[in-house]
Amino acid sequence: MVAGEIPEQYLDGYTRLLTEVTATGRRLSRAELESRRALGERAAEAGHGLRALVSAHLAAARSVPPGPTRTTGSADTTLAAVHQVIDALAEGYERAGRLAVRREEAARREFIDDLLYGRSDLGRLAQRAERFGLSLSHTHAVAVARGPAAYDDGDPVPRAVERALLARFGDRDVLLTTKDGLLVCVAPGHRDEVLPAFARRARAATGGGQVAIGRPQPGPGGVVQSYEEALNSLELAGRLGLADPVLRAADLLVYQVLTRDRQAMADLVQAVLAPLTSARGGAEPQLATLTAYFDSGCVAAQAARRLSLSVRALTYRLDRIRRLTGVDPTDAAHRYTLQTAVIGARLLDWPAQPL
């Protein structure tokens, strides 16, 4: 061992090289410098510190005998060679560090893809999860955040959110990443405070983005289920025009039920709302009227304000809808059928998309 820490193999041929340079005054060749880079890279991979590596080389340089005529020029030549060697060692050491970071990033990305898509054997996935601070035998919930731009792991927004979460909750049991441009947070199901905190941080960092939180799900496959629920909630929000800053999958289950039988929903929309296409301007203004009316709790004054109409004009529209469809939106006995059909139209993007 040299300098008490660095094995001799990482100084292989170093003193012999310095002795020759000191005696001849020649410069180091490209091949010699590359061999020093390779030694620096191997030292880094073996876990040796750069400071100890440099110290060992400086100590070894002191043992090199002086040249035949010890002049200022020969001393400068030796120092220049030492400088070149140390520079090459540091370059190789840093190269190994960059490669290690890229390998770690690649392994993390592969794990996240397998975790969110459920493409790996669940037992092996659970073992790999421990490396990233997750215990998949427990219940987990997933939240996703959508902002005005698509994000990657190295972008300032996800890094800022991650720093804030790790400072509060630590790096165990909480995983923050990006997927398909969205921010994704995986947290233990029993820690109810994590995902709301993520939602607040994500909305602040994205300038008011929308966040969806899946339900806690058990076991290694629970992350996939909760993640898909969160994604579906964001999709539903887009189709239904829901502007809520934070969506919870548990609150949107009724819409999931309505979309399970697409044909039945299409039949309902066709049977109830098709007559609206004969109205002046088509079905869209009538659907907007019904949507505002139902979203206002069937309070005409509030719906009129949303539509920038007088209450009289809104009442006229509702009566027009009654005459066209044969269903009265102001009648509690008819309201459920009509409201369900309106929701179905929004889910199916009708009438823009044919049924």
C-alpha positions in Angstrom: 0.0 0.0 0.0 1.1 3.6 -0.7 0.2 6.5 1.4 -1.5 4.1 3.8 -4.5 3.7 1.5 -3.9 3.3 -2.3 -2.7 -0.2 -3.5 0.5 -0.3 -5.6 -1.5 -1.4 -8.7 -2.9 2.1 -9.2 0.7 3.5 -9.4 1.9 0.8 -11.8 4.9 2.1 -13.7 4.5 5.6 -12.4 8.0 6.1 -10.7 9.7 4.4 -13.7 7.9 6.8 -16.0 8.9 9.9 -14.0 12.5 8.7 -13.8 12.7 8.3 -17.6 11.0 11.7 -18.1 13.4 13.4 -15.7 16.4 11.8 -17.3 15.4 12.5 -20.9 13.2 15.6 -20.7 10.7 14.1 -23.0 6.9 14.6 -22.8 4.4 11.9 -21.9 2.9 10.1 -24.9 -0.8 9.9 -25.6 -0.8 6.1 -24.8 0.9 6.8 -21.4 -1.7 9.4 -20.5 -4.5 7.1 -21.5 -3.1 4.4 -19.3 -3.2 6.9 -16.3 -6.8 7.7 -17.2 -7.7 4.0 -17.1 -6.0 3.6 -13.7 -8.0 6.6 -12.4 -11.2 5.1 -13.7 -10.4 1.7 -12.1 -9.5 3.4 -8.7 -12.9 5.2 -8.7 -14.8 2.0 -9.5 -12.9 0.3 -6.6 -14.1 3.0 -4.3 -10.8 4.8 -3.6 -10.9 8.5 -3.0 -9.5 11.0 -5.4 -7.7 12.9 -2.7 -5.9 9.7 -1.5 -5.0 8.8 -5.1 -3.4 12.2 -5.8 -1.6 12.2 -2.4 -0.1 8.7 -3.2 1.1 10.0 -6.6 2.7 13.1 -5.1 4.4 11.0 -2.4 5.7 8.6 -5.0 7.1 11.5 -7.1 9.3 12.6 -4.2 11.1 9.3 -4.4 12.2 9.8 -8.0 15.9 10.4 -8.2 17.2 13.6 -9.9 18.4 13.6 -13.4 22.2 13.6 -14.4 22.3 17.3 -14.1 19.8 18.7 -11.7 18.8 22.0 -13.4 15.8 24.1 -13.2 14.7 22.8 -16.6 14.8 19.2 -15.5 12.8 20.0 -12.4 10.2 21.8 -14.5 10.0 18.8 -16.8 9.4 16.5 -13.9 6.7 18.8 -12.4 5.1 19.0 -15.8 4.9 15.3 -16.1 3.5 14.9 -12.5 0.9 17.5 -13.5 0.0 15.6 -16.6 -0.3 12.3 -14.8 -2.5 13.8 -12.0 -4.7 15.5 -14.6 -5.1 12.3 -16.5 -5.9 10.4 -13.3 -8.6 13.0 -12.3 -10.1 12.8 -15.8 -10.4 9.0 -15.6 -11.8 9.2 -12.1 -14.4 11.8 -13.2 -15.3 9.7 -16.2 -15.9 6.7 -14.0 -18.2 8.9 -11.8 -20.2 10.0 -14.8 -20.6 6.5 -16.1 -21.7 5.3 -12.6 -24.3 8.1 -12.5 -25.6 7.2 -15.9 -25.8 3.5 -15.0 -27.7 4.4 -11.8 -30.1 6.7 -13.7 -30.7 3.9 -16.3 -31.3 1.3 -13.5 -33.7 3.7 -11.8 -35.6 4.5 -15.0 -35.9 0.8 -15.8 -37.2 0.1 -12.3 -39.7 3.0 -12.5 -41.0 1.8 -15.9 -41.4 -1.8 -14.6 -43.0 -0.4 -11.4 -45.6 1.7 -13.2 -46.4 -0.6 -16.0 -46.2 -3.9 -14.1 -43.9 -5.5 -16.7 -41.6 -7.3 -14.4 -42.0 -10.4 -12.1 -43.6 -9.0 -9.0 -41.2 -10.9 -6.6 -38.1 -9.6 -8.4 -39.7 -6.1 -8.6 -40.2 -6.1 -4.8 -36.5 -7.0 -4.3 -35.4 -4.2 -6.7 -37.7 -1.7 -4.9 -35.8 -2.0 -1.7 -32.8 -0.4 -3.4 -34.9 2.7 -4.0 -36.4 2.9 -0.6 -39.8 1.2 -1.2 -41.3 -1.9 0.5 -43.9 -3.2 -2.0 -45.4 -5.6 0.5 -47.2 -2.6 2.0 -50.1 -0.5 0.6 -49.1 2.4 -1.7 -50.9 5.3 -3.4 -49.7 7.3 -6.4 -50.3 10.9 -7.4 -49.6 12.4 -10.8 -49.3 16.1 -11.6 -49.8 17.8 -15.0 -48.3 21.2 -15.7 -48.1 23.5 -18.7 -45.0 21.7 -20.0 -43.7 18.1 -20.2 -41.1 17.3 -17.5 -38.0 15.1 -17.3 -36.2 14.0 -14.1 -33.4 16.5 -14.5 -35.7 19.6 -15.1 -35.9 22.3 -12.4 -39.6 21.7 -11.6 -39.3 18.0 -10.5 -36.0 18.6 -8.8 -37.5 21.4 -6.7 -40.5 19.3 -5.8 -38.3 16.4 -4.9 -36.0 18.5 -2.7 -39.0 19.8 -0.8 -40.5 16.4 -0.2 -37.3 14.7 0.8 -36.5 17.6 3.2 -39.9 17.0 4.9 -40.4 13.2 4.6 -36.9 11.7 4.0 -35.8 9.5 1.2 -37.4 6.2 2.5 -40.8 5.0 1.3 -41.3 8.1 -1.0 -40.4 8.0 -4.6 -40.7 11.0 -6.9 -40.1 10.7 -10.7 -41.4 11.7 -14.1 -43.3 9.7 -16.6 -44.5 10.8 -20.0 -44.0 14.4 -19.1 -46.0 14.1 -15.8 -44.7 14.4 -12.2 -45.3 11.1 -10.3 -45.2 10.5 -6.6 -45.4 7.1 -5.0 -46.0 7.0 -1.2 -47.1 4.6 1.5 -50.9 4.3 1.7 -50.9 4.9 5.5 -49.0 8.2 5.3 -52.0 10.4 4.3 -49.9 13.6 4.5 -47.4 12.8 1.7 -49.5 13.0 -1.4 -51.4 16.2 -0.4 -48.0 17.8 0.3 -46.9 16.6 -3.1 -50.0 18.2 -4.7 -49.3 21.5 -3.0 -45.7 21.5 -4.0 -46.4 20.3 -7.6 -49.1 23.0 -8.2 -46.8 25.7 -6.8 -43.9 24.6 -9.0 -45.9 24.2 -12.1 -47.8 27.4 -11.7 -51.1 25.9 -10.9 -51.1 22.5 -12.6 -53.7 19.8 -11.9 -53.0 16.8 -9.6 -54.8 13.5 -9.5 -54.4 11.0 -6.5 -55.2 7.3 -6.9 -56.6 5.2 -4.1 -54.2 3.2 -1.8 -53.7 -0.3 -3.2 -52.0 -3.3 -1.5 -49.1 -5.4 -2.7 -46.5 -5.2 -5.4 -49.2 -4.6 -8.1 -50.8 -1.9 -6.0 -48.6 0.8 -7.4 -49.7 0.1 -10.9 -53.4 0.1 -10.0 -53.1 3.4 -8.1 -51.1 4.9 -10.9 -53.6 3.9 -13.5 -56.4 5.3 -11.4 -54.6 8.7 -11.1 -54.0 8.8 -14.9 -57.6 7.9 -15.6 -58.7 10.7 -13.3 -56.7 13.2 -15.2 -58.1 11.9 -18.5 -61.7 12.1 -17.1 -61.0 15.7 -15.9 -60.0 16.7 -19.4 -63.0 15.1 -21.0 -65.5 16.4 -18.5 -63.9 19.8 -18.2 -63.3 19.4 -14.5 -61.1 22.3 -13.2 -60.6 21.0 -9.7 -56.9 21.6 -8.8 -56.7 18.2 -7.0 -58.7 15.2 -8.1 -59.2 12.1 -6.1 -59.9 8.8 -7.9 -62.3 7.8 -5.0 -64.5 10.8 -5.8 -64.7 10.0 -9.5 -65.7 6.3 -9.3 -69.2 7.1 -10.5 -67.7 8.2 -13.9 -65.7 5.0 -14.1 -68.9 3.1 -13.7 -70.6 5.1 -16.4 -67.8 4.4 -18.9 -67.6 0.7 -18.4 -70.4 0.0 -20.8 -69.7 2.4 -23.6 -72.4 1.0 -25.9 -75.1 1.4 -23.2 -74.0 5.0 -22.6 -74.0 5.7 -26.3 -77.5 4.4 -26.6 -78.7 6.6 -23.7 -77.1 9.7 -25.3 -78.6 8.9 -28.7 -82.1 8.3 -27.2 -82.2 11.3 -25.0 -80.0 14.0 -26.6 -80.1 13.4 -30.3 -83.1 15.7 -30.8 -80.9 18.6 -29.6 -79.1 18.5 -32.9 -82.1 20.1 -34.6 -81.9 23.2 -32.4 -80.5 26.4 -33.8 -76.7 26.2 -33.5 -76.8 22.5 -33.0 -76.5 20.5 -29.8 -73.5 22.1 -28.3 -75.2 25.3 -26.9 -77.9 23.1 -25.4 -75.4 20.8 -23.8 -73.5 23.8 -22.4 -76.7 25.1 -20.9 -77.5 21.8 -19.3 -74.0 21.4 -18.0 -74.0 24.8 -16.3 -77.5 24.1 -14.9 -76.5 20.7 -13.4 -73.1 22.0 -12.2 -74.9 24.8 -10.4 -77.1 22.4 -8.4 -80.0 23.2 -10.7 -80.1 26.8 -9.4 -81.3 28.9 -12.3 -79.8 32.2 -11.1 -76.3 30.7 -10.6 -76.4 28.9 -13.9 -77.4 32.0 -15.7 -74.4 33.9 -14.2 -72.1 31.1 -15.4 -73.5 31.5 -18.9 -73.7 35.3 -18.8 -77.4 35.1 -19.4 -80.5 36.5 -17.8 -82.5 34.1 -15.7 -85.4 34.6 -18.2 -83.1 33.6 -21.1 -81.9 30.5 -19.2 -85.5 29.5 -18.5 -86.3 29.8 -22.2 -83.4 27.6 -23.1 -84.4 24.9 -20.5 -88.0 25.0 -21.8 -86.7 24.6 -25.4 -84.7 21.5 -24.3 -87.8 20.1 -22.7 -89.8 20.5 -25.9 -87.1 19.0 -28.0 -86.2 16.0 -25.8 -89.5 15.4 -24.0 -87.5 15.4 -20.8 -87.8 18.3 -18.3 -84.5 19.3 -16.7 -86.4 21.1 -13.9 -88.4 18.0 -13.0 -86.7 15.9 -10.3 -88.3 12.8 -11.8 -86.6 13.4 -15.2 -83.4 15.1 -14.0 -81.3 12.0 -13.3 -81.8 10.5 -16.8 -81.0 13.8 -18.5 -78.0 14.6 -16.3 -76.6 11.1 -16.8 -77.0 11.5 -20.6 -75.2 14.9 -20.5 -72.3 13.3 -18.5 -72.2 10.5 -21.1 -72.1 13.0 -23.9 -69.1 14.7 -22.3 -67.3 11.4 -21.7 -67.9 10.3 -25.3 -67.1 13.8 -26.8 -70.5 13.9 -28.4 -71.6 15.4 -30.8 -68.0 16.2 -32.0 -67.5 12.4 -32.2 -70.2 10.3 -33.8 -71.7 7.6 -31.5 
